[in-house]
Amino acid sequence: MNQEKTSAAAGGPEPARGSCERIGAEVDRLLRGLAPSEDVRHHFRSARIEVLKGLRGLIDERIQCLSTESQKGTSVPIE
């Protein structure tokens, strides 16, 4: 127990732990300050959905084009 008081007084683990906690809290506050508002997040989420719908449209068109591609060659009636 005597050793714990000595290490705390000499700048041991206790002050370092407090510094880390303060730094962690400041970093957390900084990151939360940089985060976009809910309105901005909603806007970007909607934009992502629209981009994905556009890609789906392109894929659907390509599938349709490949599915209805006519056969090569023509049919010639023989008399």
trRosetta pair geometry for C-beta under 8 A, 3 or more apart (Angstrom, degrees):
i j d omega theta_ij theta_ji phi_ij phi_ji
1 4 5.7 -45 -155 24 38 114
1 5 7.1 35 150 -14 64 100
2 5 6.0 -54 -157 35 36 109
2 6 6.5 34 148 -18 66 109
3 6 5.5 -56 -148 38 35 114
3 7 6.2 31 156 -18 69 104
4 7 6.0 -55 -144 37 29 105
4 8 6.3 26 157 -16 64 108
5 8 5.9 -57 -146 39 29 109
5 9 6.2 25 156 -16 64 111
6 9 5.9 -59 -145 40 28 108
6 10 6.0 16 158 -12 65 114
6 12 7.9 72 106 -26 57 137
7 10 5.7 -61 -139 45 30 105
7 12 3.1 35 162 -45 87 164
7 13 6.6 22 140 11 122 84
7 14 7.7 125 113 2 87 97
8 12 5.5 -66 -70 46 32 108
8 13 7.6 -51 -88 54 68 68
8 14 4.4 22 -125 19 94 139
8 15 7.4 130 -158 -22 63 85
9 12 7.9 28 39 3 40 100
11 15 5.4 -54 -143 42 59 141
11 16 7.6 81 169 -39 72 89
12 15 7.3 111 60 22 40 90
12 16 7.4 -85 136 4 33 109
13 16 5.7 -71 -149 46 35 110
13 17 5.8 37 159 -27 74 109
14 17 5.8 -56 -146 32 27 111
14 18 6.6 25 158 -16 62 106
15 18 5.6 -55 -149 37 35 112
15 19 6.4 38 153 -22 67 104
16 19 5.6 -53 -150 34 33 114
16 20 6.5 33 153 -19 65 104
17 20 5.8 -54 -150 36 32 111
17 21 6.4 32 152 -19 64 106
18 21 5.7 -54 -148 36 32 112
18 22 6.4 31 154 -18 65 105
19 22 5.8 -56 -149 37 31 109
19 23 6.2 29 154 -17 66 107
20 23 5.7 -54 -144 39 31 110
20 24 6.1 35 155 -21 65 107
21 24 5.6 -53 -146 37 29 114
21 25 6.4 30 154 -19 63 105
22 25 5.7 -53 -148 35 31 111
22 26 6.4 30 153 -18 64 106
23 26 5.7 -56 -149 37 32 111
23 27 6.3 31 154 -18 66 105
24 27 5.8 -54 -145 37 30 109
24 28 6.2 32 154 -20 64 108
25 28 5.6 -54 -147 37 30 114
25 29 6.3 32 153 -20 64 106
26 29 5.6 -52 -146 36 31 112
26 30 6.3 35 153 -21 64 106
27 30 5.6 -53 -148 36 31 114
27 31 6.3 29 155 -16 65 106
28 31 6.0 -56 -146 38 28 107
28 32 6.3 26 156 -16 64 108
29 32 5.8 -57 -146 39 29 110
29 33 6.3 32 153 -22 63 108
30 33 5.7 -58 -152 34 29 113
30 34 6.6 23 153 -16 64 107
31 34 5.7 -57 -149 36 34 109
31 35 6.8 49 150 -38 64 96
32 35 5.6 -38 -153 10 37 119
36 40 3.7 -106 173 90 121 133
36 41 5.4 152 94 -52 113 77
36 44 7.5 82 82 -4 164 133
37 40 4.9 97 54 8 74 101
37 41 7.1 -136 98 -4 39 89
38 41 5.6 -54 -146 38 34 113
38 42 6.3 38 154 -23 66 104
39 42 5.7 -53 -149 34 30 113
39 43 6.5 34 151 -22 63 104
40 43 5.5 -51 -151 32 34 115
40 44 6.5 28 154 -13 66 105
41 44 5.9 -57 -148 40 32 106
41 45 6.2 34 153 -21 66 108
42 45 5.7 -54 -146 36 30 114
42 46 6.4 30 155 -18 64 106
43 46 5.9 -58 -152 36 28 110
43 47 6.4 28 151 -20 64 107
44 47 5.4 -51 -145 36 35 114
44 48 6.4 40 154 -22 65 101
45 48 5.8 -51 -152 32 31 113
45 49 6.7 32 150 -19 62 104
46 49 5.6 -53 -152 33 34 113
46 50 6.5 34 151 -19 66 104
47 50 5.7 -54 -150 36 33 111
47 51 6.5 35 152 -20 66 103
48 51 5.7 -53 -150 34 33 111
48 52 6.4 30 153 -16 65 106
49 52 5.8 -58 -151 39 31 110
49 53 6.3 33 151 -20 66 106
50 53 5.6 -51 -146 36 33 113
50 54 6.5 38 153 -21 64 103
51 54 5.6 -53 -153 33 32 114
51 55 6.6 32 150 -17 65 103
52 55 5.6 -51 -148 37 35 111
52 56 6.4 40 150 -22 65 103
53 56 5.5 -50 -148 34 33 115
53 57 6.5 39 150 -22 63 102
54 57 5.6 -51 -152 32 33 114
54 58 6.7 34 151 -17 64 102
55 58 5.6 -50 -150 35 36 112
55 59 6.3 34 153 -17 66 106
56 59 5.7 -55 -148 39 32 111
56 60 6.2 34 153 -20 66 107
57 60 5.7 -54 -144 37 29 111
57 61 6.4 30 156 -19 64 105
58 61 5.9 -56 -150 35 29 111
58 62 6.4 26 154 -17 64 107
59 62 5.7 -57 -149 37 32 111
59 63 6.3 33 153 -20 66 105
60 63 5.7 -53 -146 36 31 112
60 64 6.3 33 154 -20 64 106
61 64 5.6 -55 -148 37 31 113
61 65 6.2 33 153 -21 65 106
62 65 5.6 -51 -146 35 32 114
62 66 6.3 25 157 -13 65 107
63 66 6.0 -60 -147 42 29 106
63 67 6.0 27 156 -21 66 113
64 67 5.8 -59 -142 37 27 111
64 68 6.3 0 168 2 64 113
65 68 6.7 -73 -142 47 21 91
65 69 6.7 47 155 -59 60 91
66 69 5.8 -24 -151 -17 33 118
